[in-house]
Amino acid sequence: MDVRELEAATDPVAVFGEWLHEAEASELNDANAAALATATSNGLPSVRMVLVKQVDERGFCFYTNAESRKGRELEANPRAALCFHWKSLRRQVRVEGPVVELPAADADTYFHSRGRESQLGSAVSLQSRPLESRDRLEEMVREFAESHPGEVPRPARWKGYAVVPERIELWVNGEHRLHDRFEFVREDDGWVGRRLYP
């Protein structure tokens, strides 16, 4: 997609899908990785990387421990921002909007699609809380694995979330810092786009 096509685009989510597909072929690892920014109820921000596992009519979906720092912040202030950066393509996508919790069935399906070791790690982790030692963590995983030789139960605290896009910015690197930036804002009848200064 060249800049003229981008300028004429009316659906930034569709453009994101095309760009992600290209990034999956060109990025060394995790083309679906994004920086997720959240904030406390009084506006103290924090950011970390997450893997966006699907993008559909609900939004940009990811999974995490609801008792982690990000989970507690989303509970207190259910708005967030995502930033994807694909260095190989020299492109960036920013997404902003409210966050909604996905149905438990979605969390179950994704949780059980992961490898057993990942499920065990998620089941025992008290994410974001102090940990006395690596040995203690490995001991907890061993004990939990022994007590659950079959299917690993998804902990109730392990949930799915979707950032519902209200604003999306598509960014393409340009020579001499003359980047192409297109901002799309969702309105009642669809997306409204405009070009921004770099």
N, C-alpha and C positions, 0 to 999 in steps of 0.2 A: 504494500500500500504506500503510494507516494504522498507527498504533502498535499497535493491538490485533492486527492481522494479523502485524505484526513480532514481537510478543511470543509469538505462537503458532507462528512459523516453526520448521521443523525442519531446513532446508537453507540455510545461509548463502550457499553458492555460487550457488544459484538466485536468492536475493534480490539478490546482487551483480549477476547477469546482468540482472535487471529494472532495477536502478538504473543500470547502465552504459547500457542502452538509452535510458533517460530522459535521462541526461547527454549522450548523443550528440546529442540534439535541443536541449539547453539551453546547453551549454558552447560558448564561442566557438572554442576550439581543443583538440584532443587530449584528449578525454574519457577515453582509455585511458592517460593519463600518470599515473605513480605515483612517489613517492619510494622509492628502493631503498636500504635500509641494510644494509651489510655490516660485517665487522670482521676484523681481523688475528687470527692464532692466539693472540695474547696480549690480545685484547679491545679494541684501539684501533679505534673506530668511524669510519665515513665514510658519507656519504649523497649521492645524486645522483638526478636524474630519469631514468626510462626509459619507453619505451612498451611496455605489455603487449599483445602482439599476438594472443593467444588465451588463453582459459581453458577447459580441458577436464579429462578425468579425470586427467591428469598433474599439473595445477596451473596456476599463473599464469605464462605463458610469455613470455620476452623474449629478445632477441638482442644480442650484444655481442662485442667483441674480448676473447678469453680472456687476452691479455697486458696488458690495461689494469689499472688499479688494482683495479677491482671484480672482474675475472677472477682476478687473483692472490689477492685476499682470499677469493674463493669456493673457490679451490683449497686454500687453507690452512685455511679455516673454512667448510665448506659449509652454513651456515645464514644466513637473511636475513629481513628484514621489508620489507613494502611498505605504503605509505599512499597511498590515493586520496583526494583532496579535491575535491568538486564544489561550488564556492561558489554557483553558481546554484541548486542544490537544497538547500544548507545541510546536506550529508551528508558523511560520511567513512567509509571502510572501511580497517581495518588487518588485515594478513595476516602470519602468522609461520609459519616452518617450515623444514625442510631443503631444500636445493637440489640438483637432479639435472640432469645434462647431457642435452639432447635428442639424438635420433639425427642423424647427419650429413645424412641425407636431408631432414630437416625444415629444417636450416640451409640446405641447397642450395635447397630450394623457396622459402623466404622470401627468401633473398639475391637470387635471380633474379627475384623478383616486384617488386623495387624498381627505380627508374629507373636507367638506365646511369650517370648522373653520381654517384648515391649509391653504386652498386657500386664505381666507380672510387675514390671517396674512402675507402671502407672498405678497399679492397684495398691502398692505399698508406699508410694511417695507422698510425703506431706509437703508438697511443692511450695517453695519459697520460705519454709520454716528452717530454723537452725538444725544442722545435722552434726552429731558428735564425731562421726568418722565414716570413711568409705566402708570400712569393715562392717560397721553396724548396718549400713544400707544393704550390703551384699548378704548379710545374715538374715535380714528381714525378707529379702527376695527368696532365699533358700527355704526359710520356714513357711512362707506363703505358698511356694510351689509344692512343698511336701503336703500341706494341708488341702491343696486344691489340685489333685493329679489330673482331673478332667478339665472341663471348661473353666476358664478364669472369669469370675463374675465382674461385671463392670461396676466400679464403685459409683454410688449415687452422686458423688462430687465431680465425677468426670463427665463433662457436658460438651455439647456443641453450641456454637454461636454463629450468627450471621451479621455482618456489617451490611446494613441496608443502604445502598448508595444514594445519597442526595446530591453529591458533588463528585465529579471525576475529572481529573486533569491528565491529559495525554501529553507527554513531553518527548521531543526528538532532538538529539544533540545536533547543533549546527556549528559550522566553522566560525571562528573569531567570536565565539560566544553568542552568535545570532541563532539561538535555539528556536524551535517551533513549539509553541505551547498552546494547547486548546483546552479550555475549561467548559465543562458541561454541567448544567444545573437542572435537576429534575423538577418539572412543574406538573400541574394537573394533567395536561394533555401531552406529556412527553418531555424529552430532553431539549434544552435550549443551549446552543453552543456559541462560543465566541473565542477569538484569538486573543492571547495575552502577550504583553511585552515580555521578552526573555529576561 
